[in-house]
Amino acid sequence: MAQAKIGDTVKIHYTGKLVDGTVFDTSTTRDPVQFKIGQGQLMPALEGAVTGMNIGETKTVLIPAGWAFGPRRPEMVAVMNRNQLPQNLNPLVGQQLQVQQAPGRTMVARVANVTPTQVVLDVNHPLAGQDLTFEIKLLEIA
């Protein structure tokens, strides 16, 4: 039976979980994920886990935070005065805002805290600092 290798285009289903078992994403309720191994379309540790799998095989892999979305970085959190935001904006904790970083470049920031005078924006990936578990099923090798 053929094993998935670098350069192969594969289709997988996956379920991603936090250490406590909370599911943060799954492809099982939508079309499978298709990617070419070695092209950097998924996090390298996830691509590496698929390498060597056979069609129909299922695997569970733990990806440490450093190999997933990296550590949480305090310098990626900014406290802004509310008067720096548009007047008609009423930010809520958890809301995502597009922030202009430089002309023509934007990034997504999550509202982490709101006070009457300040808003705390966090541009860390929501899963930064988290070890992740992926259950992977290889469906197809092209």
DSSP file (Angstrom, degrees, kcal/mol; ACC not computed):
  #  RESIDUE AA STRUCTURE BP1 BP2  ACC     N-H-->O    O-->H-N    N-H-->O    O-->H-N    TCO  KAPPA ALPHA  PHI   PSI    X-CA   Y-CA   Z-CA
    1    1 A M              0   0    0      0, 0.0     2,-0.1     0, 0.0     0, 0.0   0.000 360.0 360.0 360.0 138.3    0.0    0.0    0.0
    2    2 A A        -     0   0    0    139,-0.1    53,-0.6     1,-0.0     2,-0.4  -0.436 360.0-147.4 -71.4 139.0    1.3    3.5   -0.9
    3    3 A Q  B     -A   54   0A   0     51,-0.1    51,-0.2    -2,-0.1     2,-0.1  -0.835  26.0-101.6-105.2 146.5    2.3    5.7    1.9
    4    4 A A        +     0   0    0     49,-2.8    48,-3.2    -2,-0.4     2,-0.3  -0.430  49.9 174.7 -65.3 135.2    2.0    9.5    1.8
    5    5 A K    >   -     0   0    0     46,-0.2     3,-2.4    -2,-0.1    32,-0.3  -0.903  40.8 -67.1-138.9 167.1    5.2   11.2    1.1
    6    6 A I  T 3  S+     0   0    0     -2,-0.3    32,-0.2     1,-0.3     3,-0.1  -0.307 121.4  28.9 -56.0 132.6    6.6   14.7    0.4
    7    7 A G  T 3  S+     0   0    0     30,-2.4    -1,-0.3     1,-0.4     2,-0.2   0.118  92.2 121.1  99.8 -19.1    5.2   16.0   -2.9
    8    8 A D    <   -     0   0    0     -3,-2.4    29,-2.7    28,-0.1     2,-0.6  -0.514  61.2-133.7 -76.0 144.2    2.0   13.9   -2.7
    9    9 A T  E     -B   36   0B   0     27,-0.3   133,-3.7    -2,-0.2     2,-0.3  -0.885  36.2-178.8 -93.3 126.7   -1.3   15.7   -2.8
   10   10 A V  E     -BC  35 141B   0     25,-3.0    25,-2.0    -2,-0.6     2,-0.4  -0.839  26.0-143.3-126.4 160.0   -3.5   14.2   -0.1
   11   11 A K  E     +BC  34 140B   0    129,-2.0   128,-2.8    -2,-0.3   129,-1.5  -0.994  28.2 171.2-122.0 132.6   -7.0   14.6    1.4
   12   12 A I  E     -BC  33 138B   0     21,-2.5    21,-2.6    -2,-0.4     2,-0.4  -0.928  28.4-144.0-133.6 158.4   -7.5   14.3    5.1
   13   13 A H  E     + C   0 137B   0    124,-2.0   124,-2.6    -2,-0.3     2,-0.3  -0.942  30.9 178.3-111.2 146.7  -10.2   14.8    7.7
   14   14 A Y  E     - C   0 136B   0     -2,-0.4    13,-2.6   122,-0.2    14,-0.6  -0.974  26.1-155.0-144.1 158.1   -9.0   16.1   11.1
   15   15 A T  E     -DC  26 135B   0    120,-1.8   120,-2.5    -2,-0.3     2,-0.5  -0.979  17.4-154.3-132.0 123.9  -10.3   17.2   14.4
   16   16 A G  E     -DC  25 134B   0      9,-3.3     8,-2.2    -2,-0.4     9,-1.3  -0.845  16.9-178.9-101.1 132.4   -8.2   19.6   16.4
   17   17 A K  E     -DC  23 133B   0    116,-3.3   116,-2.9    -2,-0.5     6,-0.2  -0.941  25.1-125.2-130.5 150.6   -8.5   19.6   20.2
   18   18 A L  E >   - C   0 132B   0      4,-2.7     3,-2.3    -2,-0.3   114,-0.1  -0.392  45.8 -94.7 -79.0 169.1   -7.1   21.6   23.1
   19   19 A V  T 3  S+     0   0    0    112,-0.6    -1,-0.1     1,-0.3   113,-0.1   0.824 126.8  57.1 -56.8 -33.4   -5.4   19.6   25.9
   20   20 A D  T 3  S-     0   0    0      2,-0.1    -1,-0.3     1,-0.1    -3,-0.0   0.443 123.7-103.5 -80.3   2.2   -8.6   19.7   27.9
   21   21 A G  S <  S+     0   0    0     -3,-2.3     2,-0.2     1,-0.3    -2,-0.1   0.353  71.1 147.4  95.1  -5.9  -10.4   17.9   25.0
   22   22 A T        -     0   0    0     -5,-0.1    -4,-2.7     1,-0.1     2,-0.5  -0.475  47.9-129.9 -65.3 126.5  -12.3   21.0   23.7
   23   23 A V  E     +D   17   0B   0     -2,-0.2    -6,-0.3    -6,-0.2     3,-0.1  -0.679  29.7 175.1 -79.3 124.4  -12.7   20.8   19.9
   24   24 A F  E     -     0   0B   0     -8,-2.2     2,-0.3    -2,-0.5    -7,-0.2   0.630  67.2  -1.7-102.8 -18.4  -11.5   24.0   18.3
   25   25 A D  E     +D   16   0B   0     -9,-1.3    -9,-3.3     0, 0.0    -1,-0.4  -0.952  57.9 179.7-166.5 149.3  -11.9   22.9   14.7
   26   26 A T  E     -D   15   0B   0     -2,-0.3     3,-0.2   -11,-0.2   -11,-0.2  -0.982  21.5-159.2-152.3 146.1  -12.9   19.9   12.6
   27   27 A S  S >  S+     0   0    0    -13,-2.6     3,-2.0    -2,-0.3   -12,-0.1   0.455  75.3  94.6 -98.3  -3.2  -13.2   19.2    8.9
   28   28 A T  T 3  S+     0   0    0    -14,-0.6    -1,-0.1     1,-0.3   -13,-0.1   0.661  83.3  51.9 -68.2 -14.5  -15.5   16.2    9.5
   29   29 A T  T 3  S+     0   0    0     -3,-0.2    -1,-0.3     2,-0.1     2,-0.2   0.290 118.6  31.1-101.8   9.0  -18.6   18.5    8.9
   30   30 A R  S <  S-     0   0    0     -3,-2.0     3,-0.1     1,-0.1    -3,-0.0  -0.787 107.9 -46.9-145.8-171.4  -17.3   19.8    5.6
   31   31 A D        -     0   0    0     -2,-0.2    -1,-0.1     1,-0.1    -2,-0.1  -0.288  68.7 -96.4 -62.8 149.0  -15.2   18.8    2.6
   32   32 A P        -     0   0    0      0, 0.0     2,-0.5     0, 0.0   -19,-0.2  -0.201  40.8-104.2 -60.5 158.9  -11.9   17.1    3.4
   33   33 A V  E     -B   12   0B   0    -21,-2.6   -21,-2.5    -3,-0.1     2,-0.4  -0.759  35.3-162.0 -87.5 128.2   -8.7   19.3    3.5
   34   34 A Q  E     +B   11   0B   0     -2,-0.5     2,-0.3   -23,-0.2   -23,-0.2  -0.937  22.1 148.4-112.6 134.2   -6.5   18.8    0.4
   35   35 A F  E     -B   10   0B   0    -25,-2.0   -25,-3.0    -2,-0.4     2,-0.6  -0.984  46.3-111.5-156.9 162.8   -2.9   19.9    0.4
   36   36 A K  E >   -B    9   0B   0     -2,-0.3     3,-1.8   -27,-0.3     5,-0.4  -0.895  40.3-119.8-100.9 120.1    0.5   19.0   -1.1
   37   37 A I  T 3  S+     0   0    0    -29,-2.7   -30,-2.4    -2,-0.6   -32,-0.0  -0.363  96.5  22.5 -62.4 130.5    2.9   17.7    1.5
   38   38 A G  T 3  S+     0   0    0    -32,-0.2    -1,-0.3    -2,-0.1   -32,-0.1   0.381  93.6  99.7  96.2  -2.4    6.0   19.8    1.8
   39   39 A Q  S <  S-     0   0    0     -3,-1.8    -2,-0.1     0, 0.0   -33,-0.0   0.472  90.8-118.7 -95.0  -2.6    4.4   23.0    0.4
   40   40 A G  S    S+     0   0    0     -4,-0.2    -3,-0.1     3,-0.1    -5,-0.0   0.760  71.3 133.9  75.5  24.6    3.8   24.6    3.7
   41   41 A Q  S    S+     0   0    0     -5,-0.4     2,-0.3     2,-0.1    -4,-0.1   0.770  74.0  28.9 -78.5 -25.0    0.0   24.8    3.3
   42   42 A L  S    S-     0   0    0      1,-0.1    -4,-0.1     2,-0.0     5,-0.0  -0.778 112.7 -68.2-122.4 170.3   -0.5   23.5    6.9
   43   43 A M    >>  -     0   0    0     -2,-0.3     4,-2.1     1,-0.1     3,-1.1  -0.374  50.9-120.1 -59.4 139.5    1.6   23.7   10.0
   44   44 A P  H 3> S+     0   0    0      0, 0.0     4,-2.9     0, 0.0     5,-0.2   0.829 110.9  56.1 -54.2 -37.8    4.8   21.7    9.4
   45   45 A A  H 3> S+     0   0    0     22,-0.6     4,-1.5     2,-0.2    23,-0.1   0.856 108.7  47.9 -65.3 -33.1    4.2   19.3   12.3
   46   46 A L  H <> S+     0   0    0     -3,-1.1     4,-1.4     2,-0.2    -1,-0.2   0.911 112.4  48.0 -73.4 -43.0    0.7   18.4   10.9
   47   47 A E  H  X S+     0   0    0     -4,-2.1     4,-1.5     1,-0.2     3,-0.3   0.917 111.1  52.5 -60.1 -42.3    2.2   17.8    7.4
   48   48 A G  H  < S+     0   0    0     -4,-2.9    -1,-0.2    -5,-0.2    -2,-0.2   0.858 104.6  55.5 -62.3 -35.8    4.9   15.7    9.0
   49   49 A A  H  < S+     0   0    0     -4,-1.5    -1,-0.2     1,-0.2    -2,-0.2   0.839 106.9  50.2 -66.7 -32.5    2.3   13.6   10.9
   50   50 A V  H >< S+     0   0    0     -4,-1.4     3,-2.3    -3,-0.3   -46,-0.3   0.821  88.4  99.1 -74.9 -31.2    0.6   12.8    7.6
   51   51 A T  T 3< S+     0   0    0     -4,-1.5   -46,-0.2     1,-0.3     3,-0.1  -0.365  90.7  18.9 -59.3 128.0    3.9   11.7    6.0
   52   52 A G  T 3  S+     0   0    0    -48,-3.2    -1,-0.3     1,-0.3     2,-0.1   0.321  94.4 129.7  93.2  -7.1    4.1    7.9    6.1
   53   53 A M    <   -     0   0    0     -3,-2.3   -49,-2.8   -49,-0.1    -1,-0.3  -0.456  50.8-134.7 -78.4 154.1    0.4    7.3    6.6
   54   54 A N  B >   -A    3   0A   0    -51,-0.2     3,-2.3    -2,-0.1    84,-0.3  -0.750  36.6 -83.5-102.4 154.1   -1.6    4.9    4.5
   55   55 A I  T 3  S+     0   0    0    -53,-0.6    84,-0.2    -2,-0.3     3,-0.1  -0.339 119.2  19.4 -56.0 132.5   -5.0    5.6    3.0
   56   56 A G  T 3  S+     0   0    0     82,-3.5    -1,-0.3     1,-0.3     2,-0.1   0.233  94.9 131.9  89.0 -12.7   -7.7    4.9    5.6
   57   57 A E    <   -     0   0    0     -3,-2.3    81,-2.2    81,-0.2     2,-0.4  -0.443  43.2-153.3 -74.0 145.1   -5.2    5.1    8.5
   58   58 A T  E     +E  137   0B   0     79,-0.2     2,-0.3    -2,-0.1    79,-0.2  -0.941  15.0 179.3-117.7 142.1   -6.1    7.3   11.5
   59   59 A K  E     -E  136   0B   0     77,-2.7    77,-3.5    -2,-0.4     2,-0.5  -0.995  19.6-149.3-142.9 144.6   -3.5    8.9   13.7
   60   60 A T  E     -E  135   0B   0     -2,-0.3     2,-0.4    75,-0.2    75,-0.2  -0.971  22.2-178.3-114.0 130.8   -3.5   11.1   16.8
   61   61 A V  E     -E  134   0B   0     73,-2.6    73,-2.8    -2,-0.5     2,-0.5  -0.991  21.5-143.3-133.6 136.6   -0.7   13.6   17.2
   62   62 A L  E     -E  133   0B   0     -2,-0.4    71,-0.2    71,-0.2    -2,-0.0  -0.871  16.2-164.3 -96.5 124.8    0.2   16.1   19.9
   63   63 A I  E     -E  132   0B   0     69,-4.0    69,-2.9    -2,-0.5     5,-0.1  -0.938  16.9-133.6-112.9 112.9    1.7   19.3   18.6
   64   64 A P    >>  -     0   0    0      0, 0.0     3,-2.1     0, 0.0     4,-0.9  -0.247  27.3-106.5 -62.3 152.8    3.4   21.4   21.2
   65   65 A A  G >4>S+     0   0    0      1,-0.3     5,-2.4     2,-0.2     3,-0.9   0.842 118.7  59.7 -48.6 -42.0    2.6   25.2   21.1
   66   66 A G  G 345S+     0   0    0      1,-0.3    -1,-0.3     3,-0.2    65,-0.1   0.748 111.6  39.9 -62.8 -23.9    6.0   26.0   19.7
   67   67 A W  G <45S+     0   0    0     -3,-2.1   -22,-0.6     3,-0.1    -1,-0.3   0.467 120.5  46.6-101.6  -5.5    5.3   23.9   16.7
   68   68 A A  T <<5S-     0   0    0     -3,-0.9    -3,-0.1    -4,-0.9    -2,-0.1   0.704 135.8 -27.7 -99.1 -98.6    1.7   25.0   16.3
   69   69 A F  T   5S-     0   0    0     61,-0.4    56,-0.3    58,-0.4    -3,-0.2   0.210  93.0-118.4-109.1  13.9    0.9   28.7   16.6
   70   70 A G      < -     0   0    0     -5,-2.4    59,-3.4    -6,-0.2    60,-0.3  -0.023  45.5 -43.8  78.7 176.6    3.9   29.6   18.8
   71   71 A P        -     0   0    0      0, 0.0     2,-0.3     0, 0.0    57,-0.1  -0.358  64.8 -96.0 -75.8 159.0    4.0   31.1   22.3
   72   72 A R        -     0   0    0     56,-0.2     3,-0.1    52,-0.1    -2,-0.1  -0.616  40.6-149.9 -70.9 134.3    1.8   33.9   23.4
   73   73 A R    >   -     0   0    0     -2,-0.3     3,-2.2     1,-0.1    51,-0.1  -0.934  10.9-155.1-114.6 115.6    3.8   37.1   23.0
   74   74 A P  G >  S+     0   0    0      0, 0.0     3,-1.7     0, 0.0    -1,-0.1   0.795  93.6  65.7 -58.7 -29.0    3.0   40.0   25.4
   75   75 A E  G 3  S+     0   0    0      1,-0.3    -3,-0.0    -3,-0.1    -2,-0.0   0.600  90.5  66.8 -70.6  -8.0    4.4   42.5   22.9
   76   76 A M  G <  S+     0   0    0     -3,-2.2    47,-2.8     2,-0.0     2,-0.5   0.284  86.6  84.0 -92.8   9.5    1.5   41.5   20.6
   77   77 A V  E <   -F  122   0C   0     -3,-1.7     2,-0.4    45,-0.2    45,-0.2  -0.955  61.7-172.2-114.1 130.1   -1.0   43.0   23.1
   78   78 A A  E     -F  121   0C   0     43,-3.1    43,-3.2    -2,-0.5     2,-0.6  -0.965  18.3-146.1-127.4 139.1   -1.7   46.8   23.0
   79   79 A V  E     -F  120   0C   0     -2,-0.4     2,-0.4    41,-0.2    41,-0.2  -0.907  25.3-173.4-100.9 124.3   -3.6   49.1   25.2
   80   80 A M  E     -F  119   0C   0     39,-3.1    39,-2.6    -2,-0.6     2,-0.3  -0.905  27.6-116.1-118.8 146.1   -5.3   51.9   23.3
   81   81 A N  E >   -F  118   0C   0     -2,-0.4     3,-2.3    37,-0.2     4,-0.3  -0.592  28.7-125.0 -72.2 140.8   -7.2   54.9   24.5
   82   82 A R  G >  S+     0   0    0     35,-2.6     3,-1.8     1,-0.3    -1,-0.1   0.805 108.7  67.3 -60.0 -28.1  -10.9   54.7   23.4
   83   83 A N  G 3  S+     0   0    0     34,-0.4    -1,-0.3     1,-0.3     4,-0.1   0.594  90.0  65.6 -70.5  -7.1  -10.6   58.1   21.7
   84   84 A Q  G <  S+     0   0    0     -3,-2.3    -1,-0.3     2,-0.1    -2,-0.2   0.585  93.4  75.7 -84.5 -11.7   -8.2   56.4   19.2
   85   85 A L  S <  S-     0   0    0     -3,-1.8     0, 0.0    -4,-0.3     0, 0.0  -0.619 103.1 -82.1 -96.3 157.7  -11.0   54.3   18.0
   86   86 A P    >   -     0   0    0      0, 0.0     3,-1.8     0, 0.0    -1,-0.1  -0.320  40.0-124.8 -56.4 140.1  -13.8   55.4   15.7
   87   87 A Q  T 3  S+     0   0    0      1,-0.3    -2,-0.0    -4,-0.1    -3,-0.0   0.819 108.4  54.4 -59.6 -33.8  -16.5   57.1   17.7
   88   88 A N  T 3  S+     0   0    0      2,-0.0     2,-0.5     0, 0.0    -1,-0.3   0.457  86.4 102.7 -83.1   1.2  -19.3   54.9   16.4
   89   89 A L    <   -     0   0    0     -3,-1.8    -4,-0.1     1,-0.0     0, 0.0  -0.743  47.8-173.7 -89.2 126.3  -17.4   51.7   17.5
   90   90 A N        -     0   0    0     -2,-0.5    -3,-0.1     2,-0.0    -2,-0.0  -0.791  21.2-152.3-115.1  84.7  -18.6   50.0   20.7
   91   91 A P        -     0   0    0      0, 0.0     2,-0.4     0, 0.0     6,-0.0  -0.256   9.3-162.5 -66.5 142.9  -16.0   47.3   21.2
   92   92 A L    >   -     0   0    0     21,-0.0     3,-2.3     4,-0.0    19,-0.3  -0.949  32.5 -94.1-123.0 144.4  -16.9   44.1   23.0
   93   93 A V  T 3  S+     0   0    0     -2,-0.4    19,-0.2     1,-0.3     3,-0.1  -0.333 114.3  22.7 -56.5 131.6  -14.6   41.5   24.6
   94   94 A G  T 3  S+     0   0    0     17,-3.3    -1,-0.3     1,-0.4    18,-0.1   0.137  91.4 131.6  95.5 -18.3  -14.0   38.7   22.0
   95   95 A Q    <   -     0   0    0     -3,-2.3    16,-3.0    16,-0.1     2,-0.5  -0.353  53.0-133.9 -66.1 146.2  -14.8   40.9   19.0
   96   96 A Q  E     -G  110   0C   0     14,-0.2     2,-0.4    -3,-0.1    14,-0.2  -0.894  23.3-173.0-105.3 133.3  -12.4   40.9   16.2
   97   97 A L  E     -G  109   0C   0     12,-3.1    12,-3.1    -2,-0.5     2,-0.6  -0.932  24.9-125.6-123.2 145.7  -11.3   44.1   14.6
   98   98 A Q  E     -G  108   0C   0     -2,-0.4     2,-0.4    10,-0.2    10,-0.2  -0.825  30.4-165.4 -89.4 127.3   -9.2   44.9   11.5
   99   99 A V  E     -G  107   0C   0      8,-3.2     8,-2.2    -2,-0.6     2,-0.6  -0.943  20.4-125.3-117.0 132.0   -6.4   47.1   12.5
  100  100 A Q  E     +G  106   0C   0     -2,-0.4     6,-0.3     6,-0.2     8,-0.0  -0.661  28.2 177.4 -78.3 121.0   -4.3   49.0    9.9
  101  101 A Q  E     -     0   0C   0      4,-2.6    -1,-0.2    -2,-0.6     5,-0.2   0.868  67.9 -17.3 -90.1 -44.4   -0.7   48.1   10.6
  102  102 A A  E >  S-G  105   0C   0      3,-1.3     3,-3.1     0, 0.0    -1,-0.4  -0.937 100.6 -55.5-152.7 164.6    0.9   50.1    7.7
  103  103 A P  T 3  S+     0   0    0      0, 0.0     3,-0.1     0, 0.0    -3,-0.0  -0.262 129.3   3.5 -51.3 121.4   -0.4   51.6    4.5
  104  104 A G  T 3  S+     0   0    0      1,-0.2     2,-0.5    -3,-0.0    -4,-0.0   0.419 112.9 100.8  83.4  -1.3   -2.1   48.7    2.7
  105  105 A R  E <   +G  102   0C   0     -3,-3.1    -4,-2.6     2,-0.0    -3,-1.3  -0.969  44.7 174.4-121.9 127.3   -1.5   46.2    5.5
  106  106 A T  E     -G  100   0C   0     -2,-0.5     2,-0.3    -6,-0.3    -6,-0.2  -0.886   9.0-166.7-125.0 159.6   -4.1   45.1    8.0
  107  107 A M  E     -G   99   0C   0     -8,-2.2    -8,-3.2    -2,-0.3     2,-0.5  -0.964  26.7-110.6-139.9 158.6   -4.2   42.5   10.8
  108  108 A V  E     -G   98   0C   0     -2,-0.3     2,-0.4   -10,-0.2   -10,-0.2  -0.782  32.4-171.2 -93.5 129.8   -6.9   41.0   12.9
  109  109 A A  E     -G   97   0C   0    -12,-3.1   -12,-3.1    -2,-0.5     2,-0.4  -0.958  14.8-140.2-120.4 139.4   -7.0   42.0   16.6
  110  110 A R  E     -GH  96 122C   0     12,-3.0    12,-2.7    -2,-0.4     2,-0.7  -0.833  22.8-120.5 -97.8 134.9   -9.2   40.5   19.3
  111  111 A V  E     + H   0 121C   0    -16,-3.0   -17,-3.3    -2,-0.4    10,-0.2  -0.653  35.0 175.8 -74.3 115.2  -10.6   42.8   21.9
  112  112 A A  E     -     0   0C   0      8,-3.1     2,-0.3    -2,-0.7    -1,-0.2   0.752  62.3  -0.3 -94.6 -28.6   -9.3   41.3   25.1
  113  113 A N  E     - H   0 120C   0      7,-1.1     7,-2.9   -21,-0.1     2,-0.4  -0.981  57.1-158.5-160.4 150.0  -10.6   43.9   27.6
  114  114 A V  E     + H   0 119C   0     -2,-0.3     5,-0.2     5,-0.2   -21,-0.1  -0.998  13.2 170.9-135.5 130.5  -12.7   47.1   27.6
  115  115 A T        -     0   0    0      3,-3.1   -33,-0.0    -2,-0.4    -2,-0.0  -0.789  52.7 -94.2-123.7 173.2  -12.8   49.8   30.2
  116  116 A P  S    S+     0   0    0      0, 0.0     3,-0.1     0, 0.0   -34,-0.0   0.788 125.1  24.3 -58.8 -25.3  -14.5   53.2   30.0
  117  117 A T  S    S+     0   0    0      1,-0.1   -35,-2.6   -35,-0.1   -34,-0.4   0.606 122.0  43.1-115.5 -15.4  -11.3   54.8   28.8
  118  118 A Q  E     -F   81   0C   0    -37,-0.3    -3,-3.1   -36,-0.1     2,-0.4  -0.915  51.2-156.9-136.5 158.7   -9.2   52.0   27.3
  119  119 A V  E     -FH  80 114C   0    -39,-2.6   -39,-3.1    -2,-0.3     2,-0.6  -1.000  15.6-146.3-131.5 132.0   -9.4   49.0   25.0
  120  120 A V  E     -FH  79 113C   0     -7,-2.9    -8,-3.1    -2,-0.4    -7,-1.1  -0.887  16.5-165.7-100.8 122.2   -6.9   46.1   25.1
  121  121 A L  E     -FH  78 111C   0    -43,-3.2   -43,-3.1    -2,-0.6     2,-0.5  -0.903   3.8-163.7-110.8 135.7   -6.2   44.6   21.6
  122  122 A D  E     +FH  77 110C   0    -12,-2.7   -12,-3.0    -2,-0.4   -45,-0.2  -0.974  13.2 179.5-121.8 120.2   -4.5   41.2   21.2
  123  123 A V        +     0   0    0    -47,-2.8   -46,-0.1    -2,-0.5   -15,-0.1   0.318  46.0 118.2-103.4   7.3   -3.0   40.2   17.9
  124  124 A N  S    S-     0   0    0    -48,-0.3   -14,-0.2   -14,-0.1   -52,-0.1  -0.402  82.2 -95.0 -61.9 149.0   -1.7   36.9   19.0
  125  125 A H    >   -     0   0    0    -56,-0.3     3,-2.3     1,-0.1    -1,-0.1  -0.463  36.1-117.8 -60.9 141.0   -3.3   33.9   17.2
  126  126 A P  T 3  S+     0   0    0      0, 0.0    -1,-0.1     0, 0.0    -2,-0.1   0.751 115.4  46.0 -56.5 -23.6   -6.2   32.7   19.4
  127  127 A L  T >  S+     0   0    0      2,-0.0     3,-1.8   -56,-0.0   -58,-0.4   0.324  81.7 130.1-102.0   8.0   -4.4   29.4   19.8
  128  128 A A  T <  S+     0   0    0     -3,-2.3   -56,-0.2     1,-0.3   -58,-0.1  -0.351  74.0  21.9 -60.1 140.1   -1.0   30.8   20.5
  129  129 A G  T 3  S+     0   0    0    -59,-3.4     2,-0.4     1,-0.2    -1,-0.3   0.463 100.0 118.3  82.4   1.5    0.6   29.2   23.6
  130  130 A Q    <   -     0   0    0     -3,-1.8   -61,-0.4   -60,-0.3     2,-0.3  -0.857  61.4-136.7-106.9 133.1   -1.7   26.1   23.4
  131  131 A D        -     0   0    0     -2,-0.4  -112,-0.6   -67,-0.1     2,-0.4  -0.699  32.1-153.3 -76.1 138.7   -0.5   22.5   22.9
  132  132 A L  E     -CE  18  63B   0    -69,-2.9   -69,-4.0    -2,-0.3     2,-0.5  -0.916  14.0-153.3-123.1 143.7   -2.9   21.0   20.3
  133  133 A T  E     -CE  17  62B   0   -116,-2.9  -116,-3.3    -2,-0.4     2,-0.5  -0.960  13.3-166.3-113.2 131.6   -4.0   17.4   19.6
  134  134 A F  E     -CE  16  61B   0    -73,-2.8   -73,-2.6    -2,-0.5     2,-0.6  -0.973  12.5-157.0-119.6 129.7   -5.0   16.5   16.1
  135  135 A E  E     -CE  15  60B   0   -120,-2.5  -120,-1.8    -2,-0.5     2,-0.4  -0.935  25.7-170.2 -98.4 121.8   -6.9   13.3   15.1
  136  136 A I  E     -CE  14  59B   0    -77,-3.5   -77,-2.7    -2,-0.6     2,-0.4  -0.917  18.1-170.6-120.5 137.5   -6.1   12.8   11.4
  137  137 A K  E     -CE  13  58B   0   -124,-2.6  -124,-2.0    -2,-0.4     2,-0.6  -0.986  19.7-140.7-126.2 122.1   -7.6   10.3    8.9
  138  138 A L  E     +C   12   0B   0    -81,-2.2   -82,-3.5    -2,-0.4  -126,-0.2  -0.712  26.0 171.6 -82.2 118.9   -5.9   10.0    5.5
  139  139 A L  E     +     0   0B   0   -128,-2.8     2,-0.3    -2,-0.6  -127,-0.2   0.792  57.9   4.4 -97.0 -35.0   -8.6    9.7    2.9
  140  140 A E  E     -C   11   0B   0   -129,-1.5  -129,-2.0   -85,-0.1     2,-0.4  -0.998  45.9-156.7-156.9 144.8   -6.7    9.9   -0.4
  141  141 A I  E      C   10   0B   0     -2,-0.3  -131,-0.2  -131,-0.2  -139,-0.1  -0.998 360.0 360.0-121.7 125.1   -3.3   10.2   -2.0
  142  142 A A              0   0    0   -133,-3.7  -132,-0.1    -2,-0.4    -1,-0.1   0.410 360.0 360.0-104.1 360.0   -3.1   11.7   -5.5
